[in-house]
Amino acid sequence: MTTLDASRQENAHFWPHFLPDGNHFLYYARSSKLENNAIFVGSLDSQERKLLLNASSNPVYAPPGYLLFNRQGTLMAQSFDAGRLALTGEAVPVAEGVQFNTLNGRAAFAASQNGVLAYRGGGGATSRTLVWVSRNGTEQPVAAPVRSYVNPRLSPDGRRVAVTLEAQEDQIWLYDLARETLTRLTFEGTSNDVPVWTPDGKRISFYSTKEGPQNLFWQMADGTGGLERLTTSDGSEQPRSWSPDGRMLAFTRSGPTTQRDIWVLQLDDRKAQPFLRTRFIEGAAQFSPDGRWLAYLSDESGRPEIYVQPYPGPGGKWQISTEGGTEPVWNRNGRELFYRSGNRMMAVEVSTQPAFSAGKSRMLFERRYLQPPFPQTNPGYDVSPDGQRFLMVKQGEQAPTQISVVLNWLEDLKRRAPAGKQ
C-alpha cells in the first residue's frame, strides 16, 4: 500500500489508522533524517499520499475532527478536516508525560469513537545501568553513568564497551572501563546501532540509516574518519559477528519473500552470500572462536531455539537449546556456548575438534535484565574475555505506571481548538 521515499531517506512506515471514509488512512513515515519524520495520509485506491505534518509519532483520528499525535511525551491535538484531508489551526497539548517508544514512534494512547481518551504515563526517558554478573549471579555495578543503554559489546581486549544510547537519535558510544569515561563515537545520521568490534579492535561495524536503507557500515574505533559503507541493498541489515581472521562478517538481512536470513559479507570484494535463507526467522549468527562453526537462532520448530552448523559447510546442524533460546554468545575459549532462555542465563559445554559435540544445558543464574528489541536476532549482553563475567544492561527502578482514562476530554479541547469536519 505504501512505498518508501528514497528522496526523504525513509526507512520504515508504521501505524496505519483508517479515517472515517474507510478509504484513506494515516500513517507514520520514519526517516534516517530526523527532520523528515512525518505523518502522511494514504489511500487504498491510489499510490499518492499527502504530507500532514512533521512528527515522530503514531497518528490517531478522533471524532468529530482531530488528529492526535505525540510530541516528546506530550499528547497533542490539532483540528483536522477528514473530508479535505487538511489540518487547521495550531496543535494544542492534551496530556503530559505520555509513554512513548523512541525506536518506532509509538505513543501509548488511544481515543474511542464516543469521546473517551486513555493514555499511559511514563514519558520517553529510560534509565539503565551497565552491570557485571558472575556465573553464580553475583552482581557488580559498572561505574558508567545512567543512560538509555542497549546492545553492549566488549572490545577484544575487554577494556572498552561499545554501546548504543537510545534517544531521538540512536548513536554508538564508547565506555572506557579503566578510565570510567563515556564518549560518543558516531555523529552522522540519526540511527546507528548494533555495534560489533572487528577482531583486531581497530574498527566497529554497525548498521546505519545514514544513506537510506538500514545497511552495514563501519568506523575507526579511535574516532578518526567517518562512516564507511560496507553493503548496499534494499534490505534491512544488522551485523552479528566477525570471523576470527576479520575477513568475513555474518549479518542478518530481511527480504521481501523471507523474514530474517543469515548472510556473510566477504570483506575482500565486499560481496555478500546467503548462509541460511528460509521462510523462517534466522538470526544472532556468531562465529566460533576457531571460525569453523556458526551458532545461530531459528524458529523453524515453532519457537526460537539455538543451533550450530559448520561454516562454510557442508554438514548437519546441532540443536543446542531444548526449551527455547535466544542470544547465543561463545565463550572465547571455544569450549562453551551461552544463550538466554527467558530470564535465565544458560551454558552448554561444547567441543569443536575433531567434530562438533554438545553437552547438556545448565542454568548459571536467573534474573531479569534488559533484552534487546529483537532478542531473536541480536544478543543484548556480552561475555568477558575469560568467560567468567557477563556484561548486562539493568533497567532502572521505576514507579509503576498507570493508565489514565479521561472522560469528556473533548469539551475542553473544543474551547481551545474548534474541531475540523468529519
C-alpha positions in Angstrom: 0.0 0.0 0.0 2.9 2.3 0.6 6.4 2.7 -0.8 9.5 4.2 0.9 10.5 7.5 -0.5 14.3 7.4 -1.1 14.4 11.2 -1.6 13.3 11.7 2.0 15.6 8.8 3.2 12.6 6.9 4.6 13.4 3.5 6.2 10.0 2.4 7.6 6.3 3.1 7.6 4.3 2.4 10.8 0.9 2.5 12.5 -1.8 2.8 9.8 -5.0 4.3 11.1 -8.2 4.5 9.0 -10.1 7.7 8.6 -14.0 7.7 8.6 -14.4 7.1 4.9 -12.8 3.7 5.1 -10.5 4.5 2.2 -8.0 7.0 3.4 -5.6 6.2 6.3 -3.0 8.0 8.4 0.5 6.6 8.9 3.9 7.5 10.3 6.9 7.6 7.9 10.3 7.3 9.7 13.4 8.7 8.0 17.1 8.5 8.7 16.9 12.3 8.9 15.1 13.2 12.0 13.6 16.3 10.4 11.9 14.2 7.7 9.9 12.1 10.2 6.3 12.8 9.3 2.6 11.8 9.4 1.0 11.2 5.9 -2.4 10.4 4.5 -2.5 7.5 2.1 -5.5 5.7 0.4 -6.5 2.2 -0.8 -7.1 3.2 -4.4 -4.0 5.3 -5.1 -0.3 5.4 -4.5 -0.5 9.1 -4.0 -0.1 10.5 -0.5 -0.3 13.8 1.3 2.1 15.1 4.0 0.2 16.4 7.0 2.9 17.4 9.5 6.5 16.5 10.6 6.3 14.4 13.8 7.7 11.2 15.2 4.5 9.6 16.3 1.7 7.2 15.6 -1.3 9.2 14.3 -4.8 8.7 15.6 -8.0 10.3 14.3 -10.6 11.3 16.9 -14.1 12.4 16.1 -15.5 14.9 15.5 -12.3 16.1 13.8 -8.9 16.0 15.5 -5.5 14.5 14.7 -3.8 13.2 17.8 0.0 12.7 17.9 2.9 12.6 20.3 5.5 15.3 20.7 8.3 14.2 23.1 5.9 12.8 25.6 3.2 15.4 25.2 -0.1 14.2 23.5 -1.1 16.9 21.0 -4.3 17.5 19.2 -4.9 19.6 16.0 -8.1 20.3 14.2 -8.3 18.0 11.1 -10.8 18.1 8.3 -11.2 14.5 7.3 -13.0 15.4 4.1 -10.4 17.8 2.7 -7.6 15.9 4.4 -6.3 19.1 5.8 -5.1 20.4 9.2 -6.3 23.8 10.5 -5.3 26.0 13.4 -2.5 25.1 15.8 -1.8 22.0 17.8 -2.6 22.2 21.5 -1.5 19.9 24.3 -3.9 17.3 25.7 -1.9 15.3 28.2 1.7 15.4 29.5 4.1 12.6 30.3 2.7 10.0 27.9 4.9 6.9 27.5 6.4 6.5 24.0 8.9 4.3 22.1 11.8 6.3 20.5 12.5 3.5 18.1 9.2 3.2 16.3 7.4 6.4 17.4 4.6 4.5 19.1 3.0 6.5 22.0 0.8 4.8 24.5 -2.6 6.5 23.9 -6.0 5.6 22.4 -9.2 7.6 21.7 -12.6 6.0 21.4 -15.3 7.0 18.9 -17.5 8.3 21.7 -15.2 10.7 23.5 -13.1 8.7 25.9 -9.3 9.1 26.0 -6.8 6.7 27.6 -3.1 7.1 27.9 -0.2 5.5 29.9 2.2 7.7 31.9 5.9 7.4 31.9 7.3 9.7 29.1 10.1 8.5 27.0 13.1 8.6 29.3 14.8 5.3 30.0 17.1 4.8 33.0 19.5 1.9 32.6 22.9 0.9 34.1 25.7 -1.5 33.0 26.4 -4.3 35.4 28.8 -7.2 35.7 27.2 -10.5 36.7 29.3 -13.5 37.7 28.5 -17.1 36.7 26.7 -17.6 40.0 24.6 -14.4 39.6 26.5 -12.1 41.9 26.0 -8.5 40.5 28.6 -5.7 40.5 27.7 -2.3 39.1 29.8 -0.7 36.4 30.7 3.0 37.1 29.2 4.2 33.8 26.5 6.9 34.2 22.8 6.1 34.0 21.8 6.2 30.3 19.4 4.5 27.9 21.9 1.7 27.1 21.2 -1.2 24.7 23.4 -3.7 22.8 26.7 -3.5 24.8 29.8 -5.1 23.1 33.2 -5.6 24.8 36.3 -4.9 22.8 38.6 -7.9 22.1 40.9 -6.9 24.9 38.0 -6.3 27.3 38.9 -2.8 28.1 36.2 -0.8 26.4 32.5 -1.2 25.7 30.7 -0.1 22.5 27.1 0.5 23.3 24.1 2.2 21.8 22.3 5.0 23.6 18.6 5.1 22.6 17.2 8.6 22.1 15.6 10.6 19.3 18.9 9.8 17.6 20.3 6.3 18.3 24.1 6.6 18.4 27.0 4.5 19.4 29.2 5.5 22.4 32.4 4.0 23.9 32.9 3.5 27.6 36.4 3.0 28.9 36.2 0.6 31.8 39.6 1.7 33.4 39.2 5.5 32.9 35.5 5.4 33.5 34.8 7.8 30.6 31.8 7.7 28.2 32.4 9.3 24.8 30.4 9.5 21.6 31.7 7.6 18.6 29.1 8.2 15.8 27.7 11.5 14.7 26.5 11.0 11.1 22.9 10.1 10.6 20.1 9.6 13.1 20.1 5.8 13.6 23.5 4.0 14.2 23.0 0.8 16.2 24.2 -2.8 17.0 28.0 -2.3 17.3 30.3 -5.2 16.5 34.1 -4.9 17.1 36.5 -6.2 14.4 38.8 -8.9 15.8 41.8 -6.5 15.9 39.8 -3.9 17.9 40.5 -1.2 15.4 37.1 -0.7 13.9 33.4 -1.1 14.9 30.8 -2.2 12.5 27.2 -1.4 12.9 24.0 -0.7 10.9 23.1 2.9 9.9 20.3 4.5 8.0 22.6 7.5 7.1 22.1 6.8 3.3 18.5 5.4 3.4 18.1 1.7 3.9 19.4 0.0 7.1 22.7 -1.2 5.7 26.1 -2.1 7.2 28.8 0.5 7.9 32.0 0.6 10.0 34.1 3.3 11.6 37.5 3.5 13.3 37.2 2.9 17.0 39.6 5.8 17.8 37.0 8.2 16.3 39.1 9.2 13.3 37.4 9.3 9.9 33.7 8.9 9.3 31.3 6.2 8.4 32.3 3.9 5.6 29.6 1.8 3.9 30.1 -1.9 3.6 26.9 -3.1 1.9 24.3 -1.6 -0.5 20.9 -3.2 -0.6 17.2 -2.5 -0.2 17.0 -5.0 2.7 17.2 -4.2 6.4 20.5 -5.4 7.7 22.2 -5.9 11.1 25.8 -7.0 11.8 26.3 -10.0 14.0 29.8 -11.4 14.2 33.3 -11.2 12.5 35.2 -14.3 11.7 38.4 -14.6 13.8 40.6 -13.6 10.8 38.5 -10.5 10.2 37.8 -11.4 6.6 34.1 -12.2 6.9 31.1 -10.6 8.7 28.0 -12.6 9.4 24.9 -10.4 9.4 21.1 -10.7 9.1 19.0 -9.3 6.2 15.3 -9.1 5.9 13.9 -9.6 2.4 10.6 -9.3 0.7 9.9 -13.0 0.4 11.5 -14.3 3.6 11.7 -12.9 7.1 15.3 -12.7 8.5 18.1 -14.6 6.9 21.8 -15.1 7.7 24.3 -13.7 5.2 28.1 -13.5 5.2 30.0 -10.5 3.7 33.4 -11.2 2.3 35.5 -8.2 3.2 38.0 -8.6 0.3 35.5 -8.0 -2.5 32.6 -6.6 -0.5 30.3 -9.3 -1.8 27.7 -11.0 0.3 26.3 -14.5 0.0 23.4 -16.1 1.9 24.3 -18.8 4.5 20.7 -19.6 5.6 17.8 -18.3 3.7 14.4 -20.0 4.5 10.8 -18.9 5.3 11.7 -19.0 9.0 13.4 -16.4 11.1 17.2 -16.9 11.5 19.4 -14.6 13.3 22.1 -13.9 16.0 24.8 -15.6 13.9 28.0 -16.0 15.9 31.3 -17.3 14.5 33.0 -19.8 16.8 36.5 -18.7 18.1 38.1 -21.1 15.6 35.9 -19.8 12.7 34.7 -23.3 11.8 31.2 -23.1 13.2 28.2 -20.7 13.3 25.9 -20.6 16.2 22.5 -19.0 15.4 18.8 -18.9 16.3 16.0 -20.2 14.2 12.2 -20.5 14.9 11.8 -23.4 12.5 10.4 -25.6 15.3 7.7 -23.1 16.2 9.7 -21.3 18.8 13.3 -19.8 18.9 16.0 -22.3 19.5 19.8 -22.2 19.3 21.6 -24.3 16.6 25.2 -24.8 15.4 26.3 -25.6 11.8 29.7 -25.9 10.3 30.9 -22.9 8.3 31.0 -22.7 5.3 29.6 -26.2 5.3 28.6 -28.7 4.2 27.3 -30.6 7.2 24.4 -31.1 9.5 23.2 -29.0 12.4 23.1 -29.5 16.1 20.3 -28.1 18.3 21.8 -26.6 21.4 18.8 -25.4 23.4 15.8 -27.6 24.2 13.3 -25.3 25.9 13.6 -22.2 23.8 16.7 -20.0 23.5 17.8 -16.6 22.2 21.0 -14.5 22.1 23.9 -17.1 21.7 27.4 -15.9 22.6 30.6 -18.1 22.5 33.0 -18.4 25.4 36.2 -17.1 23.8 38.0 -20.4 24.8 35.7 -22.1 22.2 34.6 -24.8 24.8 31.3 -23.2 25.9 28.3 -21.6 24.4 26.0 -19.2 26.3 22.4 -18.3 25.5 19.3 -16.9 27.3 16.1 -18.7 27.9 13.7 -16.0 29.2 15.4 -14.5 32.3 17.8 -17.5 32.6 21.4 -17.4 31.5 22.3 -20.8 30.1 25.6 -22.5 29.4 26.4 -25.6 27.3 29.8 -27.3 27.1 30.9 -27.9 23.5 33.7 -29.5 21.6 34.6 -28.4 18.1 37.6 -30.7 17.4 37.7 -33.0 15.6 33.9 -33.0 15.3 31.2 -31.0 17.0 29.5 -32.2 20.1 27.5 -30.5 22.8 26.6 -31.3 26.4 23.5 -30.7 28.4 22.3 -27.1 29.0 22.6 -25.8 32.6 21.4 -22.6 34.1 24.0 -20.2 35.5 21.7 -17.6 37.0 18.2 -16.3 36.7 17.5 -12.6 36.9 15.7 -10.0 34.8 18.0 -7.9 32.7 17.2 -5.9 29.6 16.6 -7.8 26.4 17.1 -6.0 23.0 14.0 -5.1 21.0 14.6 -8.1 18.8 16.3 -10.8 21.0 15.6 -13.4 18.3 18.3 -11.8 16.2 20.7 -9.9 18.4 22.4 -10.6 21.8 21.7 -7.9 24.4 24.7 -8.8 26.6 28.4 -9.8 26.2 30.9 -12.0 28.0 34.3 -11.1 29.4 37.4 -12.5 27.7 37.9 -15.0 30.5 34.3 -16.2 30.3 33.7 -15.6 34.0 31.5 -12.5 33.9 28.6 -11.2 31.8 28.1 -7.6 30.9 24.3 -7.0 31.2 22.0 -4.0 31.0 19.9 -3.4 34.0 16.6 -1.5 33.9 16.4 1.3 36.4 13.8 1.1 39.2 10.7 3.0 38.1 7.5 3.8 39.8 4.6 1.7 38.5 3.0 3.3 35.5 -0.8 3.8 35.3 -3.3 4.1 32.6 -5.4 7.3 32.9 -8.9 7.3 31.4 -10.3 10.8 30.7 -14.0 11.4 30.1 -15.4 14.4 28.3 -11.9 15.4 27.3 -13.3 16.9 24.0 -15.3 19.5 25.8 -12.2 21.4 27.0 -10.4 20.8 23.7 -13.3 22.3 21.6 -12.9 25.5 23.6 -9.3 25.7 22.8 -9.3 24.4 19.2 -12.5 24.0 17.2 -12.9 20.6 15.6 -12.5 20.0 11.9 -15.1 18.3 9.7 -15.5 14.5 9.8 
